[in-house]
Amino acid sequence: MGPLEGIKVIDMTSVLMGPYATQMLGDYGADVIKVETSDGDVTRQIGPTRHAGMGPVFLNTNRSKRSICLDLKKPAGRDAVLRLIASADVLVYNVRPQAMARLQLGYDVVSKVNPRLIYAGVFGFGQDGPYAAKPAYDDLIQGATALPALMAQTSDGVPRYVPNALVDRIVGLTAVGAICASLVHRDRTGRGQRVDIPMFETMAGFVMGDHMGGLTYEPPLDKGGYARHLSRDRRPYKTSDGYICVIVYNDKQWENFFAATARDDLRRDPKFATFAGRAVNIDTVYAELARILETRTTAEWTDLLVKADVPVMPMHDLESMLQDPHLVATDFFPVVDHPTEGKIRNMKVAAAWSDTPVGPARLAPRLNEHGEEVLREVGYSADEIAALVRDGVTTTAPATRN
């Protein structure tokens, strides 16, 4: 009964960016039909598995969906997906638009089948520039939007990618917002439309929103970069027995920190006394903070800083995060029973609505688990479905596992 109940989404995406967006739409109540090839989404094969084709990346990016296999290169497969599209509200794809055109599933075609359709593409580059037809991956876009260069500035000088599919997830989130905005427009006007969400432009704005700096002005006032973010001592701080995450940001927090640590000398130092002074001398400020935090244990600092109302959090690893007391109390990682994979650790939907509560509609599907069901819903008879299986357009439903 989520806010998107009654919205039907045809999900022609794979890997991570598109599936992350469509999973969120499904979690919010939409009926998401995932169209896969006979080999399935490649993320089915990533990571340790109990059964082939049901890896953790897939399980955590494809819940709240139904799965159908269709060979879109065959006329009957294309016809089947057009029948799905005819009754849909949204189509999401993440191949290059040129590939959709080759499949004869470009917006010029599908908008005639369904003029109310929101046709949402998440792909590499805007279609009005020289990169329009280039392939794009998370790593490539990270590099092209300066993230490795910024990482090098803050560490040992070696460029590195962020160890997370940051681009895919940010662009996926952006796509959810764009799709929901398009649905509002359609409800007001009755008209669908094409919406492009390019990775490069989305991330260029995301990164440069922080780091444009003096490049904002013409002529430039500096070479860009947000000094606080680029300070080498902006990092988890070493304590006498581990690490801790601390940010002392505004004047009140610094006053509390000076009092808690009896550092009146810093309160009188113009480099530390005001927000403006700290901003200009941020490397000096953070280096001194790092030296101070090495003098006590993590537990001692946590207790002291909480009492002083100075923002502090633990530095978790992947395993300890599962035991964080807040996440345990909110049951963020519930252990649930998957119909075929047994007990798995799920993740809650982070957003909450007062009137339309949300949650996963179903756990991630096996390949083509709902194929016959979906085809019957758009009018295929048992004989027609059998013919599609015989001709290799789709496959039979997967066998039930004990």
DAQUI-V366382 format. One record per residue. N is the residue number from 0. RES is the residue in one letter. OMEGA is omega in radians with two decimals (* if undefined). Layout:
((N | RES | OMEGA) (N | RES | OMEGA))
This chain:
((0 | M | -3.13) (1 | G | -3.07) (2 | P | 3.13) (3 | L | 3.10) (4 | E | -3.13) (5 | G | 3.09) (6 | I | -3.14) (7 | K | -3.07) (8 | V | 2.98) (9 | I | -3.03) (10 | D | 3.10) (11 | M | -3.11) (12 | T | 3.10) (13 | S | -3.12) (14 | V | -2.97) (15 | L | -2.99) (16 | M | 3.13) (17 | G | 3.12) (18 | P | 3.09) (19 | Y | 3.12) (20 | A | -3.08) (21 | T | 3.03) (22 | Q | 3.13) (23 | M | 3.08) (24 | L | 3.09) (25 | G | 3.09) (26 | D | -3.13) (27 | Y | 3.00) (28 | G | -3.13) (29 | A | 3.00) (30 | D | -3.05) (31 | V | 3.11) (32 | I | -3.09) (33 | K | 3.13) (34 | V | -3.09) (35 | E | 2.98) (36 | T | 3.13) (37 | S | 3.08) (38 | D | 3.14) (39 | G | 3.07) (40 | D | -3.07) (41 | V | -3.14) (42 | T | 3.02) (43 | R | -3.04) (44 | Q | -3.03) (45 | I | 2.98) (46 | G | 3.10) (47 | P | -3.11) (48 | T | 2.95) (49 | R | 3.10) (50 | H | -3.14) (51 | A | 3.07) (52 | G | -3.12) (53 | M | -3.13) (54 | G | -3.03) (55 | P | 3.11) (56 | V | 3.11) (57 | F | -3.10) (58 | L | -3.06) (59 | N | 3.14) (60 | T | -3.05) (61 | N | 3.01) (62 | R | 3.13) (63 | S | 3.14) (64 | K | 2.93) (65 | R | -3.07) (66 | S | 3.01) (67 | I | 3.05) (68 | C | 3.03) (69 | L | 3.03) (70 | D | -3.04) (71 | L | 3.09) (72 | K | 3.08) (73 | K | -3.10) (74 | P | -3.12) (75 | A | 3.08) (76 | G | 3.09) (77 | R | 3.11) (78 | D | -3.13) (79 | A | -3.13) (80 | V | 3.07) (81 | L | 3.08) (82 | R | 3.05) (83 | L | -3.10) (84 | I | -3.06) (85 | A | -3.10) (86 | S | -3.07) (87 | A | 3.03) (88 | D | -3.04) (89 | V | 2.92) (90 | L | 3.09) (91 | V | 3.10) (92 | Y | 3.10) (93 | N | 2.88) (94 | V | 3.09) (95 | R | -3.14) (96 | P | 3.13) (97 | Q | 3.11) (98 | A | 3.08) (99 | M | 3.11) (100 | A | 3.13) (101 | R | 3.09) (102 | L | -3.06) (103 | Q | 3.10) (104 | L | 3.06) (105 | G | -3.09) (106 | Y | 3.13) (107 | D | 3.13) (108 | V | -2.99) (109 | V | 3.13) (110 | S | 3.06) (111 | K | 3.09) (112 | V | -3.08) (113 | N | -3.10) (114 | P | 3.14) (115 | R | -3.04) (116 | L | 2.90) (117 | I | -3.03) (118 | Y | -2.96) (119 | A | 3.11) (120 | G | 3.01) (121 | V | -3.04) (122 | F | -2.90) (123 | G | -2.88) (124 | F | 3.01) (125 | G | -2.97) (126 | Q | 3.12) (127 | D | 3.13) (128 | G | -3.06) (129 | P | 3.13) (130 | Y | -2.94) (131 | A | -3.04) (132 | A | -3.10) (133 | K | 2.99) (134 | P | -3.12) (135 | A | 3.04) (136 | Y | -3.11) (137 | D | -3.10) (138 | D | -3.10) (139 | L | -3.11) (140 | I | 3.01) (141 | Q | -3.13) (142 | G | -3.08) (143 | A | 3.11) (144 | T | 2.89) (145 | A | -3.11) (146 | L | 3.09) (147 | P | 3.11) (148 | A | 3.10) (149 | L | 3.09) (150 | M | 3.14) (151 | A | -3.13) (152 | Q | -3.03) (153 | T | -3.08) (154 | S | -3.01) (155 | D | 3.13) (156 | G | -3.13) (157 | V | 3.11) (158 | P | 3.11) (159 | R | 3.00) (160 | Y | 2.99) (161 | V | -3.07) (162 | P | -3.12) (163 | N | 3.10) (164 | A | -3.01) (165 | L | -3.10) (166 | V | -3.12) (167 | D | -3.06) (168 | R | 3.11) (169 | I | 3.13) (170 | V | 3.06) (171 | G | 3.09) (172 | L | 3.11) (173 | T | 3.13) (174 | A | 3.12) (175 | V | 3.11) (176 | G | -3.13) (177 | A | 3.14) (178 | I | 3.14) (179 | C | 3.08) (180 | A | 3.13) (181 | S | 3.10) (182 | L | 3.07) (183 | V | 3.12) (184 | H | -3.13) (185 | R | 3.13) (186 | D | 3.13) (187 | R | -2.99) (188 | T | -3.05) (189 | G | -3.06) (190 | R | 2.95) (191 | G | 3.09) (192 | Q | 3.03) (193 | R | 3.06) (194 | V | 3.13) (195 | D | 3.08) (196 | I | -3.07) (197 | P | -3.11) (198 | M | -3.01) (199 | F | -3.11) (200 | E | 3.11) (201 | T | -3.09) (202 | M | 3.07) (203 | A | 3.10) (204 | G | -3.12) (205 | F | -3.10) (206 | V | -3.04) (207 | M | 3.02) (208 | G | 3.05) (209 | D | -2.86) (210 | H | 3.10) (211 | M | 3.06) (212 | G | -3.12) (213 | G | 3.06) (214 | L | 3.06) (215 | T | -3.01) (216 | Y | 3.11) (217 | E | 0.04) (218 | P | -3.09) (219 | P | 3.06) (220 | L | 3.06) (221 | D | -3.10) (222 | K | 3.12) (223 | G | 3.13) (224 | G | 3.08) (225 | Y | -2.95) (226 | A | -3.11) (227 | R | 3.13) (228 | H | -3.05) (229 | L | 3.10) (230 | S | -3.09) (231 | R | 3.12) (232 | D | 2.93) (233 | R | -2.99) (234 | R | 2.94) (235 | P | -3.03) (236 | Y | 3.08) (237 | K | 2.99) (238 | T | -3.13) (239 | S | -3.13) (240 | D | -3.13) (241 | G | 3.14) (242 | Y | 3.14) (243 | I | 3.10) (244 | C | -3.08) (245 | V | 2.93) (246 | I | 3.03) (247 | V | -2.89) (248 | Y | -3.04) (249 | N | -3.05) (250 | D | -3.14) (251 | K | 3.13) (252 | Q | 3.10) (253 | W | 3.08) (254 | E | 3.11) (255 | N | 3.13) (256 | F | 3.10) (257 | F | -3.12) (258 | A | -3.09) (259 | A | -3.10) (260 | T | 3.14) (261 | A | -3.13) (262 | R | 3.08) (263 | D | 3.13) (264 | D | 3.11) (265 | L | 3.11) (266 | R | -3.12) (267 | R | -3.10) (268 | D | -3.12) (269 | P | 3.10) (270 | K | -3.07) (271 | F | -2.89) (272 | A | -3.06) (273 | T | 3.10) (274 | F | -3.13) (275 | A | 3.13) (276 | G | 3.13) (277 | R | -3.13) (278 | A | -3.12) (279 | V | -3.05) (280 | N | -2.97) (281 | I | 3.13) (282 | D | 3.11) (283 | T | -3.11) (284 | V | -3.09) (285 | Y | 3.09) (286 | A | 3.11) (287 | E | 3.08) (288 | L | 3.11) (289 | A | 3.13) (290 | R | -3.12) (291 | I | -3.03) (292 | L | 3.07) (293 | E | -2.98) (294 | T | -3.12) (295 | R | 3.13) (296 | T | 3.10) (297 | T | -3.13) (298 | A | 3.13) (299 | E | 3.14) (300 | W | -3.14) (301 | T | -3.14) (302 | D | -3.10) (303 | L | -3.06) (304 | L | 3.06) (305 | V | 3.12) (306 | K | -3.14) (307 | A | -3.11) (308 | D | 3.03) (309 | V | -3.04) (310 | P | -3.11) (311 | V | 3.08) (312 | M | 3.05) (313 | P | 2.96) (314 | M | -3.10) (315 | H | 2.78) (316 | D | -3.04) (317 | L | -3.11) (318 | E | -3.09) (319 | S | 3.10) (320 | M | -3.13) (321 | L | -3.11) (322 | Q | 3.12) (323 | D | -3.04) (324 | P | 3.11) (325 | H | -3.14) (326 | L | 3.06) (327 | V | -3.11) (328 | A | 3.14) (329 | T | 3.14) (330 | D | -3.09) (331 | F | -3.12) (332 | F | -3.11) (333 | P | 3.01) (334 | V | -3.06) (335 | V | 3.13) (336 | D | 3.04) (337 | H | -3.07) (338 | P | -3.12) (339 | T | -3.04) (340 | E | 3.13) (341 | G | -3.10) (342 | K | 3.07) (343 | I | 3.10) (344 | R | -3.13) (345 | N | 3.04) (346 | M | -3.14) (347 | K | 2.95) (348 | V | -3.02) (349 | A | -3.11) (350 | A | -3.14) (351 | A | 3.11) (352 | W | -3.12) (353 | S | -3.05) (354 | D | -3.09) (355 | T | -3.09) (356 | P | -3.06) (357 | V | 3.07) (358 | G | 3.14) (359 | P | 3.12) (360 | A | 3.13) (361 | R | 3.08) (362 | L | -3.00) (363 | A | -3.04) (364 | P | 2.91) (365 | R | -3.10) (366 | L | 3.13) (367 | N | -3.10) (368 | E | -3.05) (369 | H | -3.04) (370 | G | -3.11) (371 | E | -3.14) (372 | E | -3.12) (373 | V | -3.14) (374 | L | 3.10) (375 | R | -3.11) (376 | E | 3.13) (377 | V | 2.93) (378 | G | 3.12) (379 | Y | 3.07) (380 | S | 3.11) (381 | A | -3.14) (382 | D | 3.14) (383 | E | 3.11) (384 | I | 3.11) (385 | A | 3.11) (386 | A | 3.10) (387 | L | 3.09) (388 | V | -3.13) (389 | R | -3.08) (390 | D | 3.09) (391 | G | 3.10) (392 | V | 3.06) (393 | T | -3.12) (394 | T | 3.05) (395 | T | 3.12) (396 | A | 3.13) (397 | P | 3.12) (398 | A | 3.10) (399 | T | 3.09) (400 | R | 3.05) (401 | N | *))
